[in-house]
Amino acid sequence: MTEDGQTIAGLISAWAGGAVATLVGATIGRLMYHAGEVRKMNRKPFDKNLIWELPVAVGMGIIADGLAAYFALDRTVSTSIAVGVGYLGPGGVQALFLRWFEKKTSS
């Protein structure tokens, strides 16, 4: 296990605290998704729809924090999960959950 100051996620967590670090991570994930959409020319860089990414990022941060608590993961890992979950968004998380649930019930 690394110390909190040795990774970017650990640095954010140590600097801002656990909950804020998770929300910052989810926001970074949503901004990564938005940047990809801008690159594909599906969105403009700074339009009014960017405001709607904030509540999605908060929701994805809460989901990521719940996942990390369920699996008893370290705060650094929680922040990293928040970035991934934030990037996937609600549709991606739903697809992952359904795939996991189908595997679990088919066995």
A tleap script that builds the chain and sets N, CA, C and O, in Angstrom:
source leaprc.protein.ff14SB
mol = sequence {
  NMET THR GLU ASP GLY GLN THR ILE ALA GLY
  LEU ILE SER ALA TRP ALA GLY GLY ALA VAL
  ALA THR LEU VAL GLY ALA THR ILE GLY ARG
  LEU MET TYR HIE ALA GLY GLU VAL ARG LYS
  MET ASN ARG LYS PRO PHE ASP LYS ASN LEU
  ILE TRP GLU LEU PRO VAL ALA VAL GLY MET
  GLY ILE ILE ALA ASP GLY LEU ALA ALA TYR
  PHE ALA LEU ASP ARG THR VAL SER THR SER
  ILE ALA VAL GLY VAL GLY TYR LEU GLY PRO
  GLY GLY VAL GLN ALA LEU PHE LEU ARG TRP
  PHE GLU LYS LYS THR SER CSER
}
set mol.1.N position { 0.839 -1.173 0.000 }
set mol.1.CA position { 0.000 0.000 0.000 }
set mol.1.C position { 0.889 1.244 0.000 }
set mol.1.O position { 1.901 1.294 0.699 }
set mol.2.N position { 0.506 2.230 -0.780 }
set mol.2.CA position { 1.293 3.455 -0.863 }
set mol.2.C position { 0.787 4.477 0.134 }
set mol.2.O position { -0.344 4.397 0.614 }
set mol.3.N position { 1.638 5.432 0.434 }
set mol.3.CA position { 1.211 6.538 1.287 }
set mol.3.C position { 0.348 7.477 0.459 }
set mol.3.O position { 0.414 7.467 -0.771 }
set mol.4.N position { -0.467 8.294 1.137 }
set mol.4.CA position { -1.408 9.146 0.429 }
set mol.4.C position { -0.742 10.167 -0.491 }
set mol.4.O position { -1.339 10.540 -1.501 }
set mol.5.N position { 0.434 10.620 -0.193 }
set mol.5.CA position { 1.059 11.650 -1.002 }
set mol.5.C position { 1.793 11.123 -2.216 }
set mol.5.O position { 2.341 11.918 -2.980 }
set mol.6.N position { 1.828 9.809 -2.430 }
set mol.6.CA position { 2.611 9.250 -3.515 }
set mol.6.C position { 1.838 9.084 -4.813 }
set mol.6.O position { 2.461 8.878 -5.854 }
set mol.7.N position { 0.533 9.163 -4.805 }
set mol.7.CA position { -0.267 9.050 -6.014 }
set mol.7.C position { -1.103 10.309 -6.185 }
set mol.7.O position { -1.323 11.054 -5.229 }
set mol.8.N position { -1.568 10.542 -7.411 }
set mol.8.CA position { -2.397 11.719 -7.657 }
set mol.8.C position { -3.708 11.615 -6.886 }
set mol.8.O position { -4.142 12.585 -6.264 }
set mol.9.N position { -4.342 10.438 -6.924 }
set mol.9.CA position { -5.590 10.255 -6.184 }
set mol.9.C position { -5.362 10.408 -4.682 }
set mol.9.O position { -6.202 10.975 -3.984 }
set mol.10.N position { -4.234 9.906 -4.181 }
set mol.10.CA position { -3.910 10.066 -2.767 }
set mol.10.C position { -3.645 11.506 -2.407 }
set mol.10.O position { -4.011 11.955 -1.320 }
set mol.11.N position { -3.008 12.239 -3.312 }
set mol.11.CA position { -2.745 13.658 -3.075 }
set mol.11.C position { -4.040 14.442 -3.007 }
set mol.11.O position { -4.209 15.287 -2.127 }
set mol.12.N position { -4.968 14.170 -3.936 }
set mol.12.CA position { -6.275 14.840 -3.908 }
set mol.12.C position { -7.005 14.493 -2.625 }
set mol.12.O position { -7.588 15.364 -1.980 }
set mol.13.N position { -6.973 13.212 -2.252 }
set mol.13.CA position { -7.658 12.769 -1.036 }
set mol.13.C position { -7.062 13.416 0.204 }
set mol.13.O position { -7.803 13.845 1.087 }
set mol.14.N position { -5.729 13.496 0.288 }
set mol.14.CA position { -5.083 14.107 1.448 }
set mol.14.C position { -5.328 15.610 1.490 }
set mol.14.O position { -5.487 16.191 2.563 }
set mol.15.N position { -5.358 16.230 0.325 }
set mol.15.CA position { -5.526 17.679 0.274 }
set mol.15.C position { -6.968 18.089 0.533 }
set mol.15.O position { -7.220 19.033 1.282 }
set mol.16.N position { -7.918 17.385 -0.083 }
set mol.16.CA position { -9.301 17.836 -0.037 }
set mol.16.C position { -10.176 17.031 0.909 }
set mol.16.O position { -11.281 17.468 1.231 }
set mol.17.N position { -9.734 15.904 1.351 }
set mol.17.CA position { -10.578 15.052 2.176 }
set mol.17.C position { -11.263 14.012 1.324 }
set mol.17.O position { -11.347 14.156 0.104 }
set mol.18.N position { -11.750 12.973 1.954 }
set mol.18.CA position { -12.276 11.821 1.243 }
set mol.18.C position { -13.468 12.091 0.351 }
set mol.18.O position { -13.439 11.743 -0.829 }
set mol.19.N position { -14.515 12.701 0.881 }
set mol.19.CA position { -15.728 12.916 0.096 }
set mol.19.C position { -15.481 13.886 -1.046 }
set mol.19.O position { -15.956 13.679 -2.163 }
set mol.20.N position { -14.742 14.936 -0.764 }
set mol.20.CA position { -14.447 15.916 -1.812 }
set mol.20.C position { -13.579 15.287 -2.886 }
set mol.20.O position { -13.761 15.566 -4.071 }
set mol.21.N position { -12.641 14.446 -2.490 }
set mol.21.CA position { -11.773 13.776 -3.462 }
set mol.21.C position { -12.592 12.878 -4.381 }
set mol.21.O position { -12.311 12.799 -5.577 }
set mol.22.N position { -13.590 12.207 -3.843 }
set mol.22.CA position { -14.447 11.351 -4.661 }
set mol.22.C position { -15.249 12.193 -5.649 }
set mol.22.O position { -15.387 11.818 -6.813 }
set mol.23.N position { -15.771 13.314 -5.200 }
set mol.23.CA position { -16.524 14.195 -6.092 }
set mol.23.C position { -15.626 14.822 -7.149 }
set mol.23.O position { -16.033 14.963 -8.302 }
set mol.24.N position { -14.416 15.198 -6.770 }
set mol.24.CA position { -13.460 15.742 -7.746 }
set mol.24.C position { -13.119 14.665 -8.771 }
set mol.24.O position { -13.037 14.953 -9.965 }
set mol.25.N position { -12.924 13.444 -8.325 }
set mol.25.CA position { -12.627 12.345 -9.240 }
set mol.25.C position { -13.754 12.101 -10.224 }
set mol.25.O position { -13.505 11.929 -11.418 }
set mol.26.N position { -14.984 12.085 -9.746 }
set mol.26.CA position { -16.134 11.875 -10.629 }
set mol.26.C position { -16.274 13.033 -11.618 }
set mol.26.O position { -16.626 12.821 -12.779 }
set mol.27.N position { -16.000 14.244 -11.165 }
set mol.27.CA position { -16.059 15.408 -12.056 }
set mol.27.C position { -14.975 15.319 -13.127 }
set mol.27.O position { -15.223 15.649 -14.287 }
set mol.28.N position { -13.798 14.884 -12.756 }
set mol.28.CA position { -12.727 14.692 -13.738 }
set mol.28.C position { -13.146 13.643 -14.764 }
set mol.28.O position { -12.894 13.811 -15.957 }
set mol.29.N position { -13.775 12.575 -14.317 }
set mol.29.CA position { -14.266 11.549 -15.236 }
set mol.29.C position { -15.295 12.095 -16.212 }
set mol.29.O position { -15.250 11.784 -17.402 }
set mol.30.N position { -16.226 12.910 -15.714 }
set mol.30.CA position { -17.236 13.492 -16.605 }
set mol.30.C position { -16.588 14.470 -17.582 }
set mol.30.O position { -16.995 14.543 -18.742 }
set mol.31.N position { -15.591 15.217 -17.129 }
set mol.31.CA position { -14.892 16.128 -18.038 }
set mol.31.C position { -14.116 15.355 -19.101 }
set mol.31.O position { -14.008 15.812 -20.239 }
set mol.32.N position { -13.580 14.198 -18.748 }
set mol.32.CA position { -12.914 13.347 -19.734 }
set mol.32.C position { -13.912 12.886 -20.793 }
set mol.32.O position { -13.605 12.879 -21.985 }
set mol.33.N position { -15.102 12.503 -20.352 }
set mol.33.CA position { -16.146 12.087 -21.290 }
set mol.33.C position { -16.534 13.254 -22.196 }
set mol.33.O position { -16.657 13.091 -23.410 }
set mol.34.N position { -16.725 14.430 -21.599 }
set mol.34.CA position { -17.099 15.629 -22.362 }
set mol.34.C position { -16.019 15.969 -23.382 }
set mol.34.O position { -16.329 16.339 -24.514 }
set mol.35.N position { -14.762 15.848 -22.992 }
set mol.35.CA position { -13.665 16.139 -23.923 }
set mol.35.C position { -13.699 15.184 -25.113 }
set mol.35.O position { -13.427 15.595 -26.241 }
set mol.36.N position { -14.027 13.930 -24.878 }
set mol.36.CA position { -14.156 12.978 -25.977 }
set mol.36.C position { -15.288 13.342 -26.918 }
set mol.36.O position { -15.159 13.210 -28.135 }
set mol.37.N position { -16.395 13.798 -26.356 }
set mol.37.CA position { -17.519 14.228 -27.184 }
set mol.37.C position { -17.173 15.479 -27.988 }
set mol.37.O position { -17.591 15.610 -29.138 }
set mol.38.N position { -16.422 16.388 -27.398 }
set mol.38.CA position { -15.978 17.584 -28.114 }
set mol.38.C position { -15.042 17.182 -29.244 }
set mol.38.O position { -15.135 17.718 -30.348 }
set mol.39.N position { -14.151 16.251 -28.977 }
set mol.39.CA position { -13.213 15.778 -29.995 }
set mol.39.C position { -13.950 15.143 -31.176 }
set mol.39.O position { -13.527 15.291 -32.323 }
set mol.40.N position { -15.053 14.434 -30.899 }
set mol.40.CA position { -15.855 13.821 -31.963 }
set mol.40.C position { -16.771 14.844 -32.647 }
set mol.40.O position { -17.469 14.525 -33.610 }
set mol.41.N position { -16.754 16.065 -32.136 }
set mol.41.CA position { -17.591 17.170 -32.622 }
set mol.41.C position { -19.081 16.923 -32.385 }
set mol.41.O position { -19.922 17.391 -33.154 }
set mol.42.N position { -19.403 16.192 -31.326 }
set mol.42.CA position { -20.795 16.006 -30.915 }
set mol.42.C position { -21.261 17.115 -29.979 }
set mol.42.O position { -22.462 17.334 -29.818 }
set mol.43.N position { -20.317 17.808 -29.369 }
set mol.43.CA position { -20.619 18.908 -28.448 }
set mol.43.C position { -19.650 20.047 -28.666 }
set mol.43.O position { -18.563 19.875 -29.217 }
set mol.44.N position { -20.077 21.221 -28.214 }
set mol.44.CA position { -19.179 22.377 -28.206 }
set mol.44.C position { -18.407 22.371 -26.888 }
set mol.44.O position { -18.895 21.840 -25.890 }
set mol.45.N position { -17.208 22.955 -26.874 }
set mol.45.CA position { -16.411 22.913 -25.634 }
set mol.45.C position { -17.092 23.563 -24.430 }
set mol.45.O position { -17.046 23.018 -23.327 }
set mol.46.N position { -17.716 24.710 -24.631 }
set mol.46.CA position { -18.336 25.428 -23.509 }
set mol.46.C position { -19.763 25.788 -23.879 }
set mol.46.O position { -20.038 26.923 -24.266 }
set mol.47.N position { -20.667 24.832 -23.763 }
set mol.47.CA position { -22.066 25.128 -24.002 }
set mol.47.C position { -22.872 24.915 -22.732 }
set mol.47.O position { -22.346 24.458 -21.717 }
set mol.48.N position { -24.157 25.251 -22.801 }
set mol.48.CA position { -24.990 25.162 -21.596 }
set mol.48.C position { -25.192 23.722 -21.128 }
set mol.48.O position { -25.513 23.502 -19.960 }
set mol.49.N position { -25.015 22.744 -22.001 }
set mol.49.CA position { -25.172 21.347 -21.596 }
set mol.49.C position { -24.078 20.877 -20.648 }
set mol.49.O position { -24.242 19.870 -19.959 }
set mol.50.N position { -22.966 21.599 -20.609 }
set mol.50.CA position { -21.887 21.255 -19.690 }
set mol.50.C position { -22.337 21.394 -18.238 }
set mol.50.O position { -21.818 20.705 -17.360 }
set mol.51.N position { -23.294 22.277 -17.983 }
set mol.51.CA position { -23.827 22.461 -16.619 }
set mol.51.C position { -24.506 21.176 -16.133 }
set mol.51.O position { -24.455 20.861 -14.944 }
set mol.52.N position { -25.140 20.435 -17.046 }
set mol.52.CA position { -25.846 19.211 -16.668 }
set mol.52.C position { -24.903 18.081 -16.306 }
set mol.52.O position { -25.336 17.075 -15.745 }
set mol.53.N position { -23.631 18.225 -16.612 }
set mol.53.CA position { -22.671 17.197 -16.229 }
set mol.53.C position { -22.371 17.238 -14.728 }
set mol.53.O position { -21.945 16.230 -14.163 }
set mol.54.N position { -22.583 18.375 -14.079 }
set mol.54.CA position { -22.289 18.499 -12.649 }
set mol.54.C position { -23.168 17.592 -11.784 }
set mol.54.O position { -22.629 16.869 -10.947 }
set mol.55.N position { -24.499 17.597 -11.949 }
set mol.55.CA position { -25.293 16.662 -11.143 }
set mol.55.C position { -24.982 15.204 -11.455 }
set mol.55.O position { -25.042 14.356 -10.565 }
set mol.56.N position { -24.648 14.902 -12.712 }
set mol.56.CA position { -24.278 13.539 -13.066 }
set mol.56.C position { -22.993 13.157 -12.339 }
set mol.56.O position { -22.873 12.047 -11.820 }
set mol.57.N position { -22.031 14.084 -12.303 }
set mol.57.CA position { -20.764 13.821 -11.606 }
set mol.57.C position { -20.997 13.589 -10.119 }
set mol.57.O position { -20.379 12.703 -9.529 }
set mol.58.N position { -21.871 14.365 -9.509 }
set mol.58.CA position { -22.168 14.182 -8.081 }
set mol.58.C position { -22.805 12.812 -7.852 }
set mol.58.O position { -22.428 12.095 -6.926 }
set mol.59.N position { -23.768 12.454 -8.695 }
set mol.59.CA position { -24.400 11.144 -8.561 }
set mol.59.C position { -23.417 9.996 -8.766 }
set mol.59.O position { -23.450 9.004 -8.039 }
set mol.60.N position { -22.559 10.136 -9.741 }
set mol.60.CA position { -21.562 9.093 -9.996 }
set mol.60.C position { -20.555 9.017 -8.848 }
set mol.60.O position { -20.063 7.934 -8.531 }
set mol.61.N position { -20.244 10.153 -8.224 }
set mol.61.CA position { -19.367 10.154 -7.054 }
set mol.61.C position { -19.989 9.408 -5.885 }
set mol.61.O position { -19.304 8.683 -5.164 }
set mol.62.N position { -21.286 9.590 -5.704 }
set mol.62.CA position { -21.988 8.888 -4.621 }
set mol.62.C position { -22.012 7.385 -4.893 }
set mol.62.O position { -21.815 6.581 -3.982 }
set mol.63.N position { -22.255 7.014 -6.149 }
set mol.63.CA position { -22.243 5.594 -6.507 }
set mol.63.C position { -20.854 5.000 -6.288 }
set mol.63.O position { -20.725 3.905 -5.740 }
set mol.64.N position { -19.818 5.716 -6.713 }
set mol.64.CA position { -18.442 5.228 -6.543 }
set mol.64.C position { -18.082 5.091 -5.075 }
set mol.64.O position { -17.421 4.130 -4.683 }
set mol.65.N position { -18.511 6.043 -4.263 }
set mol.65.CA position { -18.228 5.972 -2.833 }
set mol.65.C position { -18.938 4.772 -2.205 }
set mol.65.O position { -18.382 4.106 -1.332 }
set mol.66.N position { -20.157 4.499 -2.648 }
set mol.66.CA position { -20.879 3.331 -2.157 }
set mol.66.C position { -20.210 2.034 -2.562 }
set mol.66.O position { -20.117 1.104 -1.760 }
set mol.67.N position { -19.739 1.962 -3.808 }
set mol.67.CA position { -19.014 0.769 -4.261 }
set mol.67.C position { -17.751 0.542 -3.443 }
set mol.67.O position { -17.461 -0.579 -3.025 }
set mol.68.N position { -17.005 1.618 -3.220 }
set mol.68.CA position { -15.763 1.496 -2.453 }
set mol.68.C position { -16.050 1.087 -1.013 }
set mol.68.O position { -15.296 0.307 -0.431 }
set mol.69.N position { -17.128 1.601 -0.435 }
set mol.69.CA position { -17.477 1.212 0.933 }
set mol.69.C position { -17.930 -0.246 0.981 }
set mol.69.O position { -17.594 -0.965 1.922 }
set mol.70.N position { -18.686 -0.688 -0.019 }
set mol.70.CA position { -19.162 -2.069 -0.065 }
set mol.70.C position { -17.999 -3.055 -0.132 }
set mol.70.O position { -18.003 -4.086 0.540 }
set mol.71.N position { -17.009 -2.723 -0.951 }
set mol.71.CA position { -15.857 -3.602 -1.093 }
set mol.71.C position { -14.730 -3.269 -0.117 }
set mol.71.O position { -13.652 -3.858 -0.200 }
set mol.72.N position { -14.960 -2.337 0.802 }
set mol.72.CA position { -13.996 -1.934 1.837 }
set mol.72.C position { -12.648 -1.555 1.220 }
set mol.72.O position { -11.601 -2.062 1.621 }
set mol.73.N position { -12.699 -0.648 0.232 }
set mol.73.CA position { -11.496 -0.224 -0.469 }
set mol.73.C position { -10.908 1.035 0.150 }
set mol.73.O position { -11.609 1.801 0.811 }
set mol.74.N position { -9.640 1.234 -0.068 }
set mol.74.CA position { -8.911 2.400 0.410 }
set mol.74.C position { -9.439 3.663 -0.273 }
set mol.74.O position { -10.015 3.589 -1.358 }
set mol.75.N position { -9.244 4.812 0.357 }
set mol.75.CA position { -9.722 6.080 -0.198 }
set mol.75.C position { -9.075 6.402 -1.544 }
set mol.75.O position { -9.731 6.972 -2.415 }
set mol.76.N position { -7.829 6.055 -1.727 }
set mol.76.CA position { -7.161 6.295 -3.007 }
set mol.76.C position { -7.822 5.486 -4.112 }
set mol.76.O position { -8.031 5.992 -5.214 }
set mol.77.N position { -8.149 4.248 -3.828 }
set mol.77.CA position { -8.830 3.403 -4.804 }
set mol.77.C position { -10.233 3.933 -5.057 }
set mol.77.O position { -10.720 3.884 -6.187 }
set mol.78.N position { -10.877 4.432 -4.031 }
set mol.78.CA position { -12.208 5.009 -4.163 }
set mol.78.C position { -12.198 6.201 -5.122 }
set mol.78.O position { -13.100 6.347 -5.947 }
set mol.79.N position { -11.187 7.039 -5.010 }
set mol.79.CA position { -11.088 8.190 -5.903 }
set mol.79.C position { -10.864 7.737 -7.335 }
set mol.79.O position { -11.424 8.317 -8.266 }
set mol.80.N position { -10.057 6.715 -7.519 }
set mol.80.CA position { -9.811 6.186 -8.857 }
set mol.80.C position { -11.065 5.554 -9.446 }
set mol.80.O position { -11.331 5.700 -10.639 }
set mol.81.N position { -11.827 4.862 -8.630 }
set mol.81.CA position { -13.091 4.289 -9.085 }
set mol.81.C position { -14.052 5.406 -9.471 }
set mol.81.O position { -14.804 5.273 -10.437 }
set mol.82.N position { -14.031 6.503 -8.723 }
set mol.82.CA position { -14.908 7.636 -9.023 }
set mol.82.C position { -14.605 8.218 -10.399 }
set mol.82.O position { -15.520 8.613 -11.121 }
set mol.83.N position { -13.327 8.272 -10.765 }
set mol.83.CA position { -12.976 8.767 -12.101 }
set mol.83.C position { -13.551 7.836 -13.161 }
set mol.83.O position { -14.146 8.294 -14.136 }
set mol.84.N position { -13.376 6.540 -12.976 }
set mol.84.CA position { -13.890 5.580 -13.947 }
set mol.84.C position { -15.401 5.582 -14.042 }
set mol.84.O position { -15.957 5.569 -15.140 }
set mol.85.N position { -16.067 5.597 -12.905 }
set mol.85.CA position { -17.525 5.610 -12.883 }
set mol.85.C position { -18.052 6.933 -13.438 }
set mol.85.O position { -19.060 6.960 -14.144 }
set mol.86.N position { -17.364 8.027 -13.114 }
set mol.86.CA position { -17.760 9.317 -13.677 }
set mol.86.C position { -17.649 9.339 -15.181 }
set mol.86.O position { -18.498 9.914 -15.862 }
set mol.87.N position { -16.616 8.719 -15.705 }
set mol.87.CA position { -16.438 8.651 -17.153 }
set mol.87.C position { -17.531 7.801 -17.796 }
set mol.87.O position { -18.075 8.172 -18.837 }
set mol.88.N position { -17.853 6.670 -17.185 }
set mol.88.CA position { -18.873 5.787 -17.745 }
set mol.88.C position { -20.251 6.431 -17.735 }
set mol.88.O position { -21.023 6.276 -18.681 }
set mol.89.N position { -20.553 7.147 -16.673 }
set mol.89.CA position { -21.862 7.767 -16.557 }
set mol.89.C position { -22.929 6.759 -16.171 }
set mol.89.O position { -22.635 5.581 -15.972 }
set mol.90.N position { -24.169 7.221 -16.066 }
set mol.90.CA position { -25.246 6.328 -15.627 }
set mol.90.C position { -25.478 5.147 -16.570 }
set mol.90.O position { -25.721 4.031 -16.110 }
set mol.91.N position { -25.408 5.374 -17.862 }
set mol.91.CA position { -25.632 4.286 -18.818 }
set mol.91.C position { -24.561 3.219 -18.739 }
set mol.91.O position { -24.862 2.027 -18.793 }
set mol.92.N position { -23.321 3.638 -18.613 }
set mol.92.CA position { -22.218 2.682 -18.512 }
set mol.92.C position { -22.270 1.883 -17.230 }
set mol.92.O position { -22.005 0.681 -17.233 }
set mol.93.N position { -22.608 2.538 -16.133 }
set mol.93.CA position { -22.721 1.838 -14.848 }
set mol.93.C position { -23.885 0.852 -14.894 }
set mol.93.O position { -23.783 -0.256 -14.367 }
set mol.94.N position { -24.982 1.249 -15.517 }
set mol.94.CA position { -26.117 0.339 -15.645 }
set mol.94.C position { -25.737 -0.892 -16.462 }
set mol.94.O position { -26.091 -2.012 -16.091 }
set mol.95.N position { -25.027 -0.701 -17.558 }
set mol.95.CA position { -24.608 -1.833 -18.391 }
set mol.95.C position { -23.682 -2.771 -17.616 }
set mol.95.O position { -23.826 -3.990 -17.701 }
set mol.96.N position { -22.734 -2.212 -16.863 }
set mol.96.CA position { -21.841 -3.038 -16.050 }
set mol.96.C position { -22.615 -3.809 -14.982 }
set mol.96.O position { -22.367 -4.994 -14.760 }
set mol.97.N position { -23.549 -3.132 -14.325 }
set mol.97.CA position { -24.333 -3.778 -13.276 }
set mol.97.C position { -25.171 -4.916 -13.844 }
set mol.97.O position { -25.235 -5.994 -13.252 }
set mol.98.N position { -25.814 -4.686 -14.986 }
set mol.98.CA position { -26.637 -5.737 -15.581 }
set mol.98.C position { -25.798 -6.929 -16.007 }
set mol.98.O position { -26.223 -8.073 -15.846 }
set mol.99.N position { -24.615 -6.678 -16.548 }
set mol.99.CA position { -23.725 -7.779 -16.931 }
set mol.99.C position { -23.303 -8.580 -15.704 }
set mol.99.O position { -23.284 -9.811 -15.732 }
set mol.100.N position { -22.964 -7.871 -14.625 }
set mol.100.CA position { -22.578 -8.548 -13.376 }
set mol.100.C position { -23.753 -9.342 -12.813 }
set mol.100.O position { -23.584 -10.482 -12.382 }
set mol.101.N position { -24.941 -8.744 -12.816 }
set mol.101.CA position { -26.125 -9.389 -12.253 }
set mol.101.C position { -26.504 -10.635 -13.046 }
set mol.101.O position { -26.896 -11.647 -12.465 }
set mol.102.N position { -26.389 -10.564 -14.368 }
set mol.102.CA position { -26.702 -11.727 -15.200 }
set mol.102.C position { -25.726 -12.873 -14.938 }
set mol.102.O position { -26.131 -14.034 -14.889 }
set mol.103.N position { -24.453 -12.552 -14.771 }
set mol.103.CA position { -23.474 -13.599 -14.450 }
set mol.103.C position { -23.765 -14.221 -13.095 }
set mol.103.O position { -23.656 -15.433 -12.914 }
set mol.104.N position { -24.139 -13.364 -12.141 }
set mol.104.CA position { -24.378 -13.849 -10.785 }
set mol.104.C position { -25.622 -14.738 -10.729 }
set mol.104.O position { -25.626 -15.736 -10.007 }
set mol.105.N position { -26.656 -14.405 -11.460 }
set mol.105.CA position { -27.901 -15.182 -11.398 }
set mol.105.C position { -27.874 -16.416 -12.293 }
set mol.105.O position { -28.631 -17.359 -12.063 }
set mol.106.N position { -27.010 -16.423 -13.316 }
set mol.106.CA position { -26.971 -17.593 -14.198 }
set mol.106.C position { -26.201 -18.756 -13.584 }
set mol.106.O position { -26.347 -19.893 -14.031 }
set mol.107.N position { -25.396 -18.494 -12.582 }
set mol.107.CA position { -24.606 -19.576 -11.957 }
set mol.107.C position { -25.377 -20.356 -10.945 }
set mol.107.O position { -24.842 -21.289 -10.346 }
savepdb mol mol.pdb
quit
